[in-house]
Amino acid sequence: MIDPLRPDPFVCYRRVPDPHATALDDGPVLLVGADGVFVAPRDSRVRLPRVAELQDASADVPTALHQIAEYDGEPVYAAAAAGVSLPARYEEIGYRELYGITPDEELMLVSRAIQIVSWDRDSAFCSRCAAATEPAHSECVKRCPECGCTQYPRLAPAMIVGVVRDRRLLLAQSPRFRGRFHSILAGFVEPGESAEQCVAREVYEEVGITVRNVRYFDSQPWPFPHSFMLGFTAEHDSGELIIDPAEIVHAGWYAADELPEVPGEVSISGRIINWFREEYGIRRQGK
């Protein structure tokens, strides 16, 4: 588990200027597709392709290759999967499906790879004057040679909150969720508002209640789309549940021993739900 209070020891960035003409150190390559990354199932974990494996298979080396980290003493690369040939055993697996079968550190690298590769694709032209941008080799930035505009990877801050009322947790079902899967409420921060204001607004918009005692819990990078999740807890203040049918299929208050299917602890939503279990579960009811 990564210590959240220490600097990330894996962060580094360099763009390989010409992967076809550069002698590359061997290391894992996170090949990013439309829905996830390409991996090979291996027992209870997954295996990433490696530089040497791609070269040995006479596959096309990606035209844009990013070194995004140093991990376990070797470089970690990221690239778009388009146009790269892979052995048949590799398949594309979505980011969410990697939860539980990929260590936290590697999941963090997958998140970083998805965001770096999509930023590289989306910043090929200047957002101000539409000229072709020029990448830097030792910094994650694109510069416009015509107007000087710079484009860094963007982050869209979002909040996620566990709301408690009378020892029960508010859980909701989105139209995007499968089966009985429920989670806590989340939404993107709007320009000009604080994260706490976003918590209050999103909760009111989605389920029609107000909250109090909004407290920071934890944070997590999240690559959909380029998000940075800020986790909070809060208490019900007033109102009864009135759901927004465009956003919510069902919402309700659940005791710690009657939760429906919910996210696992690797995600920040799962960690907040687990905090609720520990704080309001049967073992703590005598408090």
Backbone as CSV, one residue per row, in Angstrom:
resi,resn,N_x,N_y,N_z,CA_x,CA_y,CA_z,C_x,C_y,C_z
1,MET,0.849,-1.196,0.000,0.000,0.000,0.000,0.881,1.241,0.000
2,ILE,0.566,2.205,-0.862,1.322,3.443,-0.938,0.993,4.322,0.254
3,ASP,2.030,4.868,0.891,1.829,5.783,2.007,1.384,7.137,1.446
4,PRO,0.152,7.584,1.732,-0.346,8.822,1.131,0.342,10.069,1.650
5,LEU,1.102,9.960,2.748,1.737,11.132,3.332,3.183,11.300,2.887
6,ARG,3.656,10.419,2.002,5.013,10.546,1.492,4.966,10.835,-0.001
7,PRO,5.985,11.521,-0.544,6.000,11.783,-1.993,5.990,10.472,-2.773
8,ASP,5.335,10.502,-3.900,5.275,9.319,-4.756,6.681,9.004,-5.257
9,PRO,7.248,7.843,-4.904,8.627,7.552,-5.286,8.762,7.125,-6.741
10,PHE,7.651,6.938,-7.437,7.711,6.387,-8.787,7.597,7.458,-9.872
11,VAL,7.227,8.676,-9.494,6.917,9.684,-10.499,8.176,10.141,-11.217
12,CYS,8.147,10.059,-12.523,9.144,10.686,-13.379,8.517,10.740,-14.771
13,TYR,9.058,11.563,-15.609,8.521,11.612,-16.971,9.628,11.933,-17.949
14,ARG,9.655,11.217,-19.040,10.447,11.596,-20.199,9.780,11.003,-21.430
15,ARG,9.832,11.737,-22.491,9.290,11.283,-23.761,10.443,10.737,-24.587
16,VAL,10.332,9.511,-25.054,11.379,8.924,-25.880,11.286,9.577,-27.259
17,PRO,12.310,10.340,-27.677,12.197,11.142,-28.898,11.869,10.329,-30.146
18,ASP,12.579,9.228,-30.330,12.343,8.381,-31.502,12.469,6.930,-31.063
19,PRO,11.357,6.304,-30.666,11.433,4.926,-30.146,12.029,3.938,-31.133
20,HIS,11.909,4.224,-32.426,12.433,3.295,-33.437,13.947,3.378,-33.549
21,ALA,14.536,4.499,-33.116,15.983,4.673,-33.252,16.691,4.732,-31.906
22,THR,15.939,4.558,-30.816,16.508,4.668,-29.477,16.658,3.295,-28.844
23,ALA,17.813,3.045,-28.241,18.011,1.801,-27.488,17.239,1.923,-26.179
24,LEU,16.199,1.109,-26.028,15.318,1.212,-24.869,15.699,0.207,-23.796
25,ASP,15.717,0.651,-22.546,15.844,-0.287,-21.437,14.569,-1.114,-21.360
26,ASP,14.728,-2.410,-21.085,13.550,-3.264,-20.999,12.720,-2.882,-19.778
27,GLY,11.423,-2.985,-19.914,10.512,-2.683,-18.824,9.094,-2.901,-19.294
28,PRO,8.134,-2.874,-18.383,6.733,-3.065,-18.767,6.212,-1.880,-19.571
29,VAL,5.288,-2.187,-20.485,4.669,-1.170,-21.328,3.164,-1.212,-21.106
30,LEU,2.606,-0.100,-20.668,1.165,0.015,-20.514,0.596,0.515,-21.829
31,LEU,0.035,-0.411,-22.613,-0.551,-0.071,-23.902,-2.021,0.258,-23.690
32,VAL,-2.370,1.506,-23.951,-3.698,2.025,-23.640,-4.590,1.924,-24.866
33,GLY,-5.712,1.217,-24.695,-6.695,1.099,-25.759,-7.879,2.002,-25.514
34,ALA,-8.982,1.725,-26.174,-10.175,2.563,-26.058,-10.833,2.433,-24.696
35,ASP,-10.708,1.253,-24.065,-11.436,0.999,-22.817,-10.549,0.643,-21.629
36,GLY,-9.255,0.457,-21.842,-8.396,0.057,-20.736,-6.981,-0.159,-21.218
37,VAL,-6.292,-1.140,-20.644,-4.927,-1.475,-21.041,-4.854,-2.953,-21.410
38,PHE,-3.826,-3.305,-22.169,-3.667,-4.683,-22.618,-2.803,-5.463,-21.637
39,VAL,-3.333,-6.573,-21.158,-2.642,-7.428,-20.195,-2.884,-8.880,-20.569
40,ALA,-2.065,-9.755,-19.983,-2.246,-11.197,-20.142,-2.645,-11.774,-18.791
41,PRO,-3.791,-12.462,-18.692,-4.168,-13.088,-17.419,-3.087,-14.057,-16.961
42,ARG,-2.813,-14.037,-15.643,-1.769,-14.902,-15.092,-2.140,-15.240,-13.658
43,ASP,-2.686,-16.438,-13.470,-3.167,-16.867,-12.159,-4.153,-15.818,-11.631
44,SER,-3.909,-15.293,-10.417,-4.828,-14.324,-9.826,-4.415,-12.886,-10.130
45,ARG,-3.324,-12.712,-10.924,-2.865,-11.378,-11.280,-2.838,-11.258,-12.789
46,VAL,-2.326,-10.137,-13.266,-2.205,-9.939,-14.698,-0.754,-9.599,-15.027
47,ARG,-0.385,-9.792,-16.281,0.978,-9.518,-16.719,0.947,-8.490,-17.833
48,LEU,1.854,-7.506,-17.727,1.957,-6.467,-18.738,2.964,-6.878,-19.811
49,PRO,2.754,-6.481,-21.068,3.794,-6.713,-22.081,5.040,-5.904,-21.746
50,ARG,6.184,-6.335,-22.279,7.449,-5.666,-22.019,8.077,-5.224,-23.335
51,VAL,8.986,-4.252,-23.242,9.647,-3.719,-24.425,10.314,-4.834,-25.216
52,ALA,11.098,-5.686,-24.538,11.816,-6.751,-25.225,10.858,-7.707,-25.916
53,GLU,9.724,-7.955,-25.295,8.741,-8.871,-25.872,8.162,-8.301,-27.162
54,LEU,7.878,-7.015,-27.169,7.365,-6.394,-28.382,8.405,-6.447,-29.496
55,GLN,9.653,-6.153,-29.135,10.710,-6.163,-30.142,10.980,-7.576,-30.651
56,ASP,10.953,-8.561,-29.741,11.189,-9.946,-30.149,10.087,-10.457,-31.061
57,ALA,8.873,-9.935,-30.861,7.744,-10.371,-31.677,7.683,-9.610,-33.001
58,SER,8.694,-8.771,-33.256,8.743,-7.958,-34.471,7.516,-7.063,-34.585
59,ALA,6.991,-6.663,-33.461,5.833,-5.771,-33.461,6.298,-4.338,-33.701
60,ASP,5.373,-3.514,-34.093,5.684,-2.107,-34.272,5.871,-1.448,-32.917
61,VAL,7.015,-0.795,-32.728,7.207,-0.007,-31.516,6.342,1.240,-31.630
62,PRO,5.637,1.630,-30.573,4.762,2.809,-30.666,5.525,4.045,-31.125
63,THR,4.876,4.879,-31.918,5.525,6.096,-32.405,5.692,7.131,-31.304
64,ALA,4.822,7.118,-30.300,4.939,8.017,-29.149,5.046,7.164,-27.897
65,LEU,6.187,7.207,-27.256,6.435,6.378,-26.086,6.813,7.278,-24.917
66,HIS,6.131,7.074,-23.788,6.356,7.895,-22.599,6.888,7.022,-21.472
67,GLN,7.993,7.432,-20.854,8.379,6.786,-19.608,7.679,7.545,-18.495
68,ILE,6.825,6.835,-17.740,5.991,7.507,-16.740,6.428,7.218,-15.314
69,ALA,7.375,6.282,-15.116,7.744,5.933,-13.741,8.999,5.086,-13.731
70,GLU,9.572,4.956,-12.541,10.553,3.930,-12.211,9.904,3.044,-11.164
71,TYR,9.818,1.761,-11.424,9.102,0.860,-10.516,9.848,-0.470,-10.452
72,ASP,10.138,-0.914,-9.239,10.900,-2.149,-9.045,12.229,-2.112,-9.795
73,GLY,12.866,-0.938,-9.830,14.195,-0.805,-10.411,14.247,-0.773,-11.919
74,GLU,13.123,-0.614,-12.598,13.136,-0.553,-14.051,12.133,0.477,-14.548
75,PRO,12.329,0.973,-15.774,11.414,1.987,-16.298,10.057,1.392,-16.640
76,VAL,9.034,2.209,-16.515,7.681,1.836,-16.926,7.266,2.784,-18.040
77,TYR,6.800,2.209,-19.156,6.438,2.999,-20.316,4.925,2.987,-20.519
78,ALA,4.454,3.996,-21.246,3.041,4.062,-21.632,2.971,4.485,-23.089
79,ALA,1.992,3.936,-23.801,1.822,4.263,-25.211,0.407,3.906,-25.644
80,ALA,-0.031,4.505,-26.737,-1.309,4.125,-27.330,-1.158,2.767,-28.000
81,ALA,-2.178,1.944,-27.860,-2.120,0.581,-28.413,-2.391,0.552,-29.911
82,ALA,-2.972,1.611,-30.443,-3.331,1.626,-31.861,-2.098,1.394,-32.732
83,GLY,-2.194,0.426,-33.631,-1.111,0.138,-34.554,-0.022,-0.748,-34.011
84,VAL,-0.133,-1.205,-32.770,0.880,-2.069,-32.163,0.376,-3.506,-32.174
85,SER,1.179,-4.404,-32.710,0.818,-5.814,-32.744,1.234,-6.479,-31.439
86,LEU,0.358,-7.315,-30.920,0.626,-8.010,-29.671,0.347,-9.498,-29.838
87,PRO,1.056,-10.347,-29.080,0.696,-11.772,-29.074,-0.756,-11.969,-28.674
88,ALA,-1.354,-13.060,-29.138,-2.794,-13.284,-28.966,-3.209,-13.364,-27.501
89,ARG,-2.281,-13.730,-26.606,-2.676,-13.908,-25.206,-3.016,-12.591,-24.505
90,TYR,-2.645,-11.466,-25.106,-2.944,-10.178,-24.477,-4.338,-9.710,-24.866
91,GLU,-5.061,-9.193,-23.874,-6.409,-8.698,-24.105,-6.600,-7.384,-23.372
92,GLU,-7.519,-6.568,-23.881,-7.780,-5.275,-23.264,-8.734,-5.450,-22.091
93,ILE,-8.325,-4.931,-20.935,-9.141,-5.007,-19.726,-9.364,-3.590,-19.214
94,GLY,-10.605,-3.273,-18.869,-10.944,-1.946,-18.387,-10.333,-1.650,-17.036
95,TYR,-10.168,-0.366,-16.755,-9.544,0.070,-15.501,-10.284,-0.476,-14.292
96,ARG,-11.615,-0.400,-14.295,-12.384,-0.872,-13.143,-12.223,-2.371,-12.936
97,GLU,-12.090,-3.130,-14.028,-11.964,-4.582,-13.917,-10.622,-5.008,-13.332
98,LEU,-9.647,-4.092,-13.326,-8.333,-4.415,-12.769,-8.308,-4.344,-11.245
99,TYR,-9.342,-3.727,-10.648,-9.423,-3.670,-9.197,-9.487,-5.088,-8.635
100,GLY,-8.663,-5.351,-7.616,-8.682,-6.649,-6.962,-7.723,-7.654,-7.558
101,ILE,-7.259,-7.444,-8.804,-6.314,-8.382,-9.414,-4.988,-7.701,-9.732
102,THR,-4.888,-6.413,-9.379,-3.675,-5.638,-9.631,-3.278,-4.909,-8.356
103,PRO,-2.010,-4.991,-7.927,-1.580,-4.269,-6.724,-1.836,-2.770,-6.844
104,ASP,-1.996,-2.115,-5.699,-2.307,-0.689,-5.693,-1.297,0.133,-6.492
105,GLU,0.006,-0.172,-6.336,1.037,0.588,-7.036,0.875,0.463,-8.545
106,GLU,0.581,-0.750,-9.032,0.433,-0.958,-10.467,-0.859,-0.319,-10.977
107,LEU,-1.901,-0.331,-10.156,-3.145,0.323,-10.555,-2.926,1.825,-10.684
108,MET,-2.115,2.389,-9.803,-1.773,3.804,-9.894,-1.058,4.093,-11.207
109,LEU,-0.161,3.190,-11.618,0.560,3.376,-12.870,-0.379,3.266,-14.071
110,VAL,-1.357,2.368,-13.998,-2.351,2.258,-15.072,-3.120,3.565,-15.202
111,SER,-3.542,4.115,-14.066,-4.266,5.389,-14.073,-3.421,6.480,-14.711
112,ARG,-2.152,6.535,-14.345,-1.268,7.558,-14.903,-1.092,7.350,-16.406
113,ALA,-0.929,6.108,-16.825,-0.729,5.825,-18.243,-1.927,6.259,-19.072
114,ILE,-3.130,5.931,-18.598,-4.342,6.299,-19.335,-4.425,7.809,-19.508
115,GLN,-4.103,8.545,-18.445,-4.223,9.994,-18.509,-3.147,10.623,-19.383
116,ILE,-1.921,10.114,-19.315,-0.834,10.658,-20.119,-1.077,10.403,-21.599
117,VAL,-1.495,9.188,-21.941,-1.705,8.843,-23.346,-2.875,9.631,-23.934
118,SER,-3.962,9.768,-23.187,-5.099,10.527,-23.706,-4.754,12.004,-23.831
119,TRP,-3.976,12.552,-22.870,-3.522,13.942,-22.987,-2.659,14.114,-24.224
120,ASP,-1.762,13.193,-24.495,-0.874,13.291,-25.661,-1.690,13.308,-26.952
121,ARG,-2.721,12.486,-26.996,-3.590,12.433,-28.182,-4.386,13.730,-28.343
122,ASP,-4.933,14.238,-27.230,-5.847,15.380,-27.304,-5.136,16.722,-27.419
123,SER,-3.827,16.747,-27.214,-3.095,18.019,-27.262,-2.186,18.119,-28.482
124,ALA,-2.500,17.369,-29.522,-1.671,17.405,-30.730,-1.705,18.777,-31.403
125,PHE,-2.802,19.530,-31.170,-2.927,20.859,-31.763,-3.230,21.877,-30.669
126,CYS,-2.806,23.105,-30.908,-2.984,24.175,-29.933,-4.471,24.470,-29.747
127,SER,-4.894,24.561,-28.504,-6.298,24.856,-28.220,-6.637,26.316,-28.474
128,ARG,-5.618,27.157,-28.671,-5.861,28.584,-28.897,-5.846,28.942,-30.380
129,CYS,-4.841,28.457,-31.132,-4.721,28.869,-32.538,-4.732,27.703,-33.516
130,ALA,-4.781,26.472,-33.013,-4.906,25.249,-33.827,-3.631,24.843,-34.554
131,ALA,-2.493,25.480,-34.250,-1.231,25.044,-34.833,-0.795,23.732,-34.192
132,ALA,0.022,22.949,-34.896,0.548,21.702,-34.343,1.472,22.014,-33.173
133,THR,1.297,21.300,-32.075,2.115,21.543,-30.887,3.415,20.762,-30.952
134,GLU,4.361,21.168,-30.114,5.656,20.495,-30.023,5.837,19.969,-28.608
135,PRO,6.109,18.664,-28.450,6.278,18.106,-27.101,7.658,18.379,-26.543
136,ALA,7.741,18.495,-25.229,9.025,18.525,-24.535,9.435,17.087,-24.247
137,HIS,10.731,16.842,-24.093,11.198,15.476,-23.892,11.374,15.122,-22.422
138,SER,11.575,16.118,-21.568,11.810,15.830,-20.151,10.720,16.381,-19.250
139,GLU,9.648,16.900,-19.841,8.551,17.463,-19.070,7.252,17.150,-19.781
140,CYS,6.213,16.910,-19.017,4.923,16.539,-19.584,4.172,17.806,-19.996
141,VAL,4.521,18.357,-21.157,3.924,19.604,-21.624,4.022,19.655,-23.146
142,LYS,3.044,20.300,-23.772,3.073,20.593,-25.210,3.092,22.109,-25.365
143,ARG,3.930,22.603,-26.290,4.031,24.036,-26.532,3.683,24.352,-27.975
144,CYS,3.010,25.475,-28.145,2.651,25.922,-29.479,3.753,26.813,-30.029
145,PRO,4.346,26.480,-31.193,5.421,27.321,-31.737,4.907,28.626,-32.331
146,GLU,3.600,28.737,-32.515,3.043,29.939,-33.138,2.657,30.999,-32.105
147,CYS,1.881,30.615,-31.092,1.385,31.616,-30.133,1.950,31.438,-28.728
148,GLY,2.716,30.367,-28.496,3.361,30.173,-27.202,2.493,29.523,-26.146
149,CYS,1.271,29.143,-26.481,0.380,28.501,-25.515,0.956,27.161,-25.066
150,THR,0.846,26.856,-23.779,1.316,25.572,-23.247,0.122,24.742,-22.786
151,GLN,0.227,23.438,-22.979,-0.837,22.527,-22.573,-0.237,21.406,-21.719
152,TYR,-0.604,21.413,-20.449,-0.222,20.355,-19.523,-1.387,19.364,-19.404
153,PRO,-1.133,18.171,-18.886,-2.252,17.261,-18.618,-3.250,17.928,-17.677
154,ARG,-4.518,17.878,-18.032,-5.524,18.560,-17.222,-6.060,17.614,-16.150
155,LEU,-6.524,18.202,-15.072,-7.178,17.465,-13.994,-8.536,18.085,-13.740
156,ALA,-9.563,17.247,-13.651,-10.915,17.710,-13.359,-11.261,17.268,-11.944
157,PRO,-11.222,18.191,-10.955,-11.498,17.791,-9.575,-12.941,17.339,-9.403
158,ALA,-13.111,16.292,-8.641,-14.441,15.754,-8.353,-14.505,15.429,-6.870
159,MET,-15.710,15.427,-6.338,-15.889,15.046,-4.946,-16.694,13.756,-4.877
160,ILE,-16.506,13.023,-3.777,-17.307,11.849,-3.482,-17.562,11.855,-1.977
161,VAL,-18.795,11.536,-1.550,-19.141,11.766,-0.150,-19.992,10.640,0.405
162,GLY,-19.680,10.244,1.642,-20.504,9.320,2.392,-21.353,10.095,3.384
163,VAL,-22.672,10.110,3.181,-23.589,10.868,4.037,-24.252,9.905,5.024
164,VAL,-24.220,10.254,6.310,-24.751,9.388,7.371,-25.953,10.068,8.024
165,ARG,-26.992,9.246,8.300,-28.180,9.708,9.024,-28.635,8.600,9.965
166,ASP,-28.689,8.888,11.249,-29.165,7.904,12.233,-28.477,6.551,12.049
167,ARG,-27.128,6.592,11.964,-26.303,5.384,11.858,-26.562,4.615,10.572
168,ARG,-27.057,5.272,9.564,-27.281,4.661,8.258,-26.574,5.486,7.177
169,LEU,-26.081,4.789,6.171,-25.312,5.417,5.102,-26.178,5.585,3.860
170,LEU,-26.071,6.732,3.218,-26.791,6.979,1.977,-26.065,6.310,0.817
171,LEU,-26.754,5.398,0.153,-26.223,4.728,-1.027,-27.209,4.897,-2.170
172,ALA,-26.675,5.024,-3.378,-27.522,5.234,-4.544,-27.090,4.323,-5.689
173,GLN,-28.019,4.077,-6.577,-27.764,3.248,-7.753,-27.859,4.128,-8.993
174,SER,-26.798,4.124,-9.780,-26.758,4.890,-11.016,-27.294,4.039,-12.167
175,PRO,-27.838,4.672,-13.208,-28.244,3.903,-14.390,-27.091,3.136,-15.023
176,ARG,-25.858,3.560,-14.737,-24.681,2.896,-15.318,-24.267,1.655,-14.543
177,PHE,-24.777,1.474,-13.303,-24.363,0.356,-12.469,-25.073,-0.926,-12.893
178,ARG,-24.396,-2.045,-12.679,-24.989,-3.343,-12.981,-25.754,-3.866,-11.762
179,GLY,-26.779,-4.666,-11.994,-27.475,-5.379,-10.928,-27.902,-4.479,-9.788
180,ARG,-27.596,-4.913,-8.534,-27.955,-4.167,-7.335,-26.806,-3.294,-6.828
181,PHE,-25.802,-3.084,-7.655,-24.615,-2.345,-7.233,-24.976,-0.913,-6.855
182,HIS,-24.564,-0.518,-5.654,-24.792,0.835,-5.142,-23.454,1.457,-4.729
183,SER,-23.421,2.790,-4.668,-22.240,3.479,-4.166,-22.671,4.803,-3.546
184,ILE,-21.685,5.539,-3.041,-21.970,6.850,-2.468,-22.003,7.894,-3.586
185,LEU,-22.452,9.094,-3.272,-22.668,10.120,-4.293,-21.359,10.797,-4.688
186,ALA,-21.279,11.191,-5.964,-20.081,11.850,-6.479,-20.474,12.840,-7.561
187,GLY,-19.605,13.800,-7.823,-19.854,14.768,-8.884,-18.672,15.685,-9.081
188,PHE,-18.640,16.382,-10.212,-17.521,17.257,-10.549,-17.694,18.642,-9.932
189,VAL,-16.573,19.229,-9.531,-16.558,20.582,-8.989,-16.769,21.575,-10.127
190,GLU,-17.673,22.514,-9.923,-17.947,23.555,-10.921,-16.985,24.728,-10.725
191,PRO,-16.729,25.502,-11.795,-15.865,26.686,-11.657,-16.406,27.628,-10.588
192,GLY,-15.517,28.099,-9.712,-15.888,29.089,-8.722,-16.404,28.536,-7.411
193,GLU,-16.520,27.202,-7.271,-17.005,26.667,-6.002,-15.923,25.835,-5.326
194,SER,-16.005,25.748,-4.005,-15.074,24.921,-3.245,-15.533,23.463,-3.302
195,ALA,-14.653,22.568,-2.866,-15.021,21.154,-2.838,-16.187,20.920,-1.885
196,GLU,-16.191,21.633,-0.752,-17.285,21.478,0.216,-18.604,21.975,-0.368
197,GLN,-18.563,23.083,-1.106,-19.775,23.571,-1.762,-20.257,22.575,-2.812
198,CYS,-19.312,21.932,-3.495,-19.684,20.912,-4.472,-20.397,19.748,-3.796
199,VAL,-19.898,19.328,-2.626,-20.556,18.261,-1.874,-22.010,18.622,-1.614
200,ALA,-22.239,19.816,-1.065,-23.597,20.231,-0.717,-24.487,20.326,-1.950
201,ARG,-23.961,20.890,-3.023,-24.763,21.055,-4.238,-25.119,19.725,-4.878
202,GLU,-24.117,18.844,-5.046,-24.371,17.569,-5.711,-25.367,16.713,-4.915
203,VAL,-25.210,16.684,-3.594,-26.138,15.902,-2.778,-27.559,16.449,-2.930
204,TYR,-27.691,17.766,-2.881,-29.027,18.362,-2.995,-29.616,18.119,-4.385
205,GLU,-28.799,18.262,-5.431,-29.297,18.070,-6.792,-29.711,16.629,-7.055
206,GLU,-28.961,15.678,-6.512,-29.215,14.278,-6.848,-30.265,13.620,-5.972
207,VAL,-30.332,14.007,-4.680,-31.298,13.328,-3.794,-32.125,14.290,-2.944
208,GLY,-31.973,15.610,-3.125,-32.882,16.559,-2.506,-32.728,16.812,-1.023
209,ILE,-31.571,16.508,-0.419,-31.368,16.756,1.012,-30.204,17.723,1.210
210,THR,-30.139,18.335,2.387,-28.999,19.170,2.752,-28.135,18.428,3.766
211,VAL,-26.851,18.813,3.836,-25.894,18.133,4.716,-25.170,19.143,5.581
212,ARG,-24.552,18.634,6.657,-23.740,19.463,7.553,-22.496,18.671,7.932
213,ASN,-21.567,19.344,8.614,-20.323,18.708,9.101,-19.590,17.974,7.975
214,VAL,-19.393,18.664,6.874,-18.648,18.095,5.748,-17.166,18.053,6.118
215,ARG,-16.590,16.847,6.096,-15.195,16.678,6.527,-14.404,15.899,5.487
216,TYR,-13.171,16.385,5.247,-12.290,15.714,4.292,-11.918,14.329,4.795
217,PHE,-11.857,13.353,3.874,-11.534,11.977,4.238,-10.236,11.499,3.590
218,ASP,-10.133,11.602,2.254,-8.980,11.055,1.534,-9.093,11.505,0.082
219,SER,-8.082,11.155,-0.732,-8.134,11.504,-2.150,-7.601,10.353,-2.996
220,GLN,-7.878,10.432,-4.297,-7.461,9.362,-5.210,-7.473,9.865,-6.650
221,PRO,-6.394,9.605,-7.426,-6.468,9.894,-8.863,-7.463,8.954,-9.521
222,TRP,-8.120,9.444,-10.546,-9.163,8.653,-11.211,-9.189,9.061,-12.676
223,PRO,-8.951,8.139,-13.610,-8.736,8.542,-15.009,-9.988,8.703,-15.848
224,PHE,-11.124,8.971,-15.268,-12.363,9.110,-16.057,-13.083,10.403,-15.710
225,PRO,-12.993,11.441,-16.468,-11.902,11.694,-17.429,-10.894,12.624,-16.779
226,HIS,-9.700,12.188,-16.591,-8.630,12.998,-15.989,-9.033,13.556,-14.638
227,SER,-9.687,12.759,-13.847,-10.251,13.276,-12.600,-9.280,13.132,-11.435
228,PHE,-9.551,13.940,-10.418,-8.873,13.806,-9.129,-9.965,13.813,-8.081
229,MET,-10.183,12.670,-7.432,-11.285,12.507,-6.493,-10.903,12.986,-5.096
230,LEU,-11.738,13.842,-4.522,-11.604,14.281,-3.143,-12.735,13.642,-2.345
231,GLY,-12.374,12.835,-1.351,-13.370,12.120,-0.572,-13.763,12.864,0.691
232,PHE,-15.055,12.814,1.031,-15.571,13.497,2.213,-16.570,12.594,2.933
233,THR,-16.808,12.921,4.199,-17.950,12.383,4.934,-18.826,13.567,5.336
234,ALA,-20.107,13.321,5.586,-21.027,14.393,5.981,-22.192,13.781,6.736
235,GLU,-22.949,14.636,7.402,-24.143,14.211,8.126,-25.387,14.808,7.474
236,HIS,-26.482,14.053,7.501,-27.760,14.569,7.013,-28.180,15.765,7.864
237,ASP,-28.658,16.813,7.218,-29.118,17.992,7.935,-30.636,18.138,7.857
238,SER,-31.198,18.125,6.649,-32.640,18.271,6.509,-33.119,17.687,5.187
239,GLY,-34.417,17.407,5.120,-35.027,16.941,3.887,-35.133,15.433,3.797
240,GLU,-36.028,14.979,2.920,-36.196,13.560,2.623,-35.734,13.287,1.195
241,LEU,-35.429,12.038,0.909,-34.849,11.684,-0.380,-35.847,11.912,-1.520
242,ILE,-35.452,12.741,-2.453,-36.187,12.948,-3.707,-35.146,12.845,-4.825
243,ILE,-35.112,11.726,-5.524,-34.021,11.465,-6.465,-34.227,12.197,-7.784
244,ASP,-33.099,12.532,-8.406,-33.099,13.057,-9.769,-33.075,11.850,-10.703
245,PRO,-34.165,11.546,-11.430,-34.217,10.325,-12.222,-33.211,10.283,-13.366
246,ALA,-32.687,11.437,-13.752,-31.665,11.447,-14.803,-30.328,10.941,-14.287
247,GLU,-30.116,11.006,-12.961,-28.839,10.626,-12.374,-28.927,9.380,-11.496
248,ILE,-30.080,9.149,-10.883,-30.209,8.114,-9.860,-31.413,7.214,-10.167
249,VAL,-31.197,5.895,-10.083,-32.285,4.929,-10.233,-32.961,4.686,-8.888
250,HIS,-32.144,4.574,-7.848,-32.664,4.282,-6.516,-31.685,4.814,-5.483
251,ALA,-32.181,5.286,-4.359,-31.329,5.721,-3.253,-32.009,5.352,-1.943
252,GLY,-31.206,5.060,-0.929,-31.767,4.705,0.363,-30.723,4.762,1.450
253,TRP,-31.187,4.633,2.702,-30.315,4.649,3.877,-30.093,3.212,4.333
254,TYR,-28.831,2.822,4.528,-28.491,1.430,4.824,-27.662,1.333,6.100
255,ALA,-28.051,0.413,6.967,-27.255,0.111,8.153,-26.010,-0.667,7.751
256,ALA,-25.015,-0.699,8.637,-23.730,-1.320,8.314,-23.847,-2.804,8.032
257,ASP,-24.860,-3.466,8.590,-24.992,-4.912,8.385,-26.002,-5.268,7.303
258,GLU,-26.455,-4.291,6.514,-27.424,-4.580,5.457,-27.058,-3.897,4.147
259,LEU,-25.783,-3.685,3.913,-25.357,-3.004,2.704,-25.575,-3.885,1.476
260,PRO,-25.988,-3.301,0.350,-26.060,-4.053,-0.903,-24.663,-4.236,-1.486
261,GLU,-24.561,-4.666,-2.718,-23.267,-4.799,-3.379,-22.655,-3.406,-3.541
262,VAL,-21.413,-3.237,-3.042,-20.759,-1.929,-3.037,-19.323,-2.077,-3.540
263,PRO,-18.636,-0.946,-3.847,-17.250,-1.021,-4.331,-16.306,-1.633,-3.301
264,GLY,-15.205,-2.199,-3.798,-14.166,-2.741,-2.926,-13.297,-1.644,-2.349
265,GLU,-12.434,-2.016,-1.405,-11.655,-1.036,-0.642,-10.549,-0.363,-1.431
266,VAL,-10.208,-0.883,-2.620,-9.146,-0.241,-3.384,-9.580,1.146,-3.831
267,SER,-10.862,1.321,-4.118,-11.364,2.628,-4.538,-11.662,3.489,-3.321
268,ILE,-11.659,4.809,-3.520,-11.951,5.710,-2.407,-13.382,5.543,-1.925
269,SER,-14.312,5.241,-2.831,-15.689,4.992,-2.408,-15.749,3.790,-1.480
270,GLY,-15.009,2.729,-1.821,-14.972,1.550,-0.965,-14.346,1.831,0.385
271,ARG,-13.334,2.707,0.422,-12.685,3.031,1.690,-13.619,3.827,2.593
272,ILE,-14.392,4.730,2.000,-15.352,5.492,2.804,-16.443,4.570,3.337
273,ILE,-16.910,3.638,2.510,-17.934,2.691,2.954,-17.380,1.790,4.053
274,ASN,-16.129,1.395,3.935,-15.528,0.573,4.984,-15.370,1.367,6.283
275,TRP,-15.024,2.659,6.164,-14.998,3.523,7.360,-16.363,3.513,8.038
276,PHE,-17.432,3.606,7.257,-18.781,3.581,7.830,-19.031,2.255,8.543
277,ARG,-18.627,1.141,7.937,-18.809,-0.169,8.581,-18.122,-0.202,9.939
278,GLU,-16.874,0.281,9.962,-16.111,0.221,11.208,-16.654,1.183,12.258
279,GLU,-17.130,2.337,11.825,-17.593,3.356,12.757,-19.002,3.073,13.266
280,TYR,-19.840,2.486,12.447,-21.247,2.324,12.790,-21.706,0.865,12.771
281,GLY,-20.751,-0.060,12.685,-21.110,-1.473,12.671,-21.543,-1.986,14.026
282,ILE,-21.870,-3.264,14.056,-22.402,-3.882,15.275,-21.421,-3.745,16.428
283,ARG,-20.113,-3.866,16.147,-19.108,-3.809,17.200,-19.057,-2.442,17.877
284,ARG,-19.538,-1.402,17.177,-19.415,-0.055,17.710,-20.747,0.503,18.207
285,GLN,-21.802,-0.301,18.204,-23.103,0.239,18.545,-23.237,0.588,20.022
286,GLY,-22.321,0.105,20.855,-22.371,0.459,22.262,-21.762,1.812,22.560
287,LYS,-21.183,2.452,21.543,-20.549,3.770,21.784,-21.576,4.823,22.157
